[in-house]
Amino acid sequence: DQTGGRATVCFTVSIKHAQHLADEFNARGIPAAAVWGAQEASEQQKIFNDYREGRIKVLTNAMLLIEGWDEPVTSCVLI
């Protein structure tokens, strides 16, 4: 685990890429979820809450988390 267990955000090139990367983290026992711009807002909020509370360690992001987004628990970024 290159993230060292830290709260991590990954920037991806597409929704499919974000979903696939989240699946790969989960398959390796690292709780992850994908978020993207066209995703239902209630689903995004649930994922963000789980991330903030530590139930999700990795967010894979496609076209959503951009300049101005800030989550203080984040300590690792993968581009």
N, C-alpha and C positions, 0 to 999 in steps of 0.2 A: 504494500500500500504506500504509494508515493506521497500521499497526503499526510501521513503520520497520524491519522485519526482526527485531523483538524476539520472544522467546518469549511467546506470547499464549494466554490462555484466554478463550473466549467462552461466556457463559451464554445458553442458548436455552430456548424454551418447550415444546419437545417433541423426541422422538427424530427424527421426520421433519425438523424444523427444523434440528437438529444435523447430520444427514446432508446435507441440502441446502446448508447453509452451508459445511461441509467441502468438498463438491463444487465450490462457487463459488470458494473459495480455491485449490483444486487447479487448476481451470480457468485461473486467472490466474498459475499458476506458483509458488504459495506452498504448500509441503507442509503438509497439514492432515489431521486424522483426527477422527472423532466418537467420543465415549465416552458411555455411559449406564448407568444402574443395573442393568438386566437383562441387560447384555452379558456374555458369557462372561468369567470372571476371567482366563483365559490371554490372551485377546485384549486386554483392558484392560492387562495387564502389558506386553505387547509394545508397545502404543501409548505407554504411559508411559515405557518405556525409550527408545523412539525419540525421544520429546519431550525427555527429559533429555539425550540424546546429541546433540540438534540436527538429527536427520534429519527430524523433524516440527517445524514452527515454530508451528502453531496447533492447539490442542485446542478442539473445539466440544463442549460439555458439556450433557447433559440429565439432570437428576435424579441426579447422581453426586457431583460435586465441590461439597461444601458446607462449612459452617463446620468448621474444623479441618484442612482439606486444605491442604497447603503443599508447593510445589515451588519451591525457591530460584531456578531458572533463569527463572521467570516474571517478566516485567517490564512486561506490558501486560495489561489486563483489559477485555473488551468486554461490556457488559450490554445 
